[in-house]
Amino acid sequence: MRIAVLSRNSQLYSTRRLVEAAQERGHEVKVIDTLRCYMNIAMHRPRIHYKGQVLDDFDAVIPRIGASLTFYGCSVVRQFEMMNCYSLNESVAIARSRDKLRSLQLLSRKGVGLPVTGFAHSPDDIPDLIKMVGGAPLVIKLLEGTQGIGVVLAETEKAAESVIQAFMGLKANIMVQEYIREACGADIRCFVIGDRVVAAMKRQAMPGEFRSNLHRGGSSSLIKITPEERSTAIRAAKAMGLRVCGVDLLRSNHGPVVMEVNSSPGLEGIETATGQDIAAKIVAYIEKNAGPNQTKTQGKG
């Protein structure tokens, strides 16, 4: 098969591992800079051009799209779909998962466990918003934030009011969530491929820090998840429509709750913590679902 990996940097660990895994299994792989793609949106022959060449003979594409590139990246993935190229994750599913508020609303509708979450527009509603999620301490998140950036823990209701007012004053979109104290600064990253959790790791925040992101200095370790946690992760992935994703869970007193569903989860932390070849599992999934004469037409809006 000919596989395209959409990535801005061919030297990133995840990109390198996907290329290595695909080549080891006998596939031809090309890393394509998402932002260098430009599209000919024609009725009969939609095409993608890249550095002066036409890209029209790939069997599958693996999107590795950063949060800041969501709009353009999804447009490129959608164009591949229009060309009957199988996309590991569909453009509509990527966009759905990147909208934090929309994704939580969809998960809620599917009955997936979530922390109590509030969203408001008017500063006049801040006191009621804080009470609605259970009062302080609480977590305030920028909807556009990634890797723990734009996430604030407010210890008191006065502090929460001040932070929310400041964000609203900057016209920033935020949501407010209950603080799961019993998680003790740890979360669980479940790596889902298809309808299975193929690996899971615990991410522990540094002392004095509540954000467990590895980019924030958190540590990772192997963990055994419960059947309920496994089921929650799979249901969350299906609700988003993602074939491959990372589902971040917290262990709360009322069961596992989903914090986020990541459509481009990093491979370094999970492979290091679990010792599993996740990249090879992803390529094997593509082989099963996008082999010769199995290329699917996606292109849903």
Secondary structure, 3 states (H helix, E strand, C coil): CEEEEECCCCCCHHHHHHHHHHHHCCCEEEEECHHHEEEECCCCCCEEEECCEEECCCCEEEECCCHHHHHHHHHHHHHHHHCCCEECCCHHHHHHHHCHHHHHHHHHHCCCCCCCEECCCCHHHHHHHHHHCCCCCEEEEECCCCCCCCEEEECCHHHHHHHHHHHHHCCCCEEEEECCHHHCCEEEEEEEECCEEEEEEEEECCCCCCCCCHHHCCEEEECCCCHHHHHHHHHHHHHHCCCEEEEEEEEECCEEEEEEEECCCCCHHHHHHHCCCHHHHHHHHHHHHCCCCCCCCCCCC
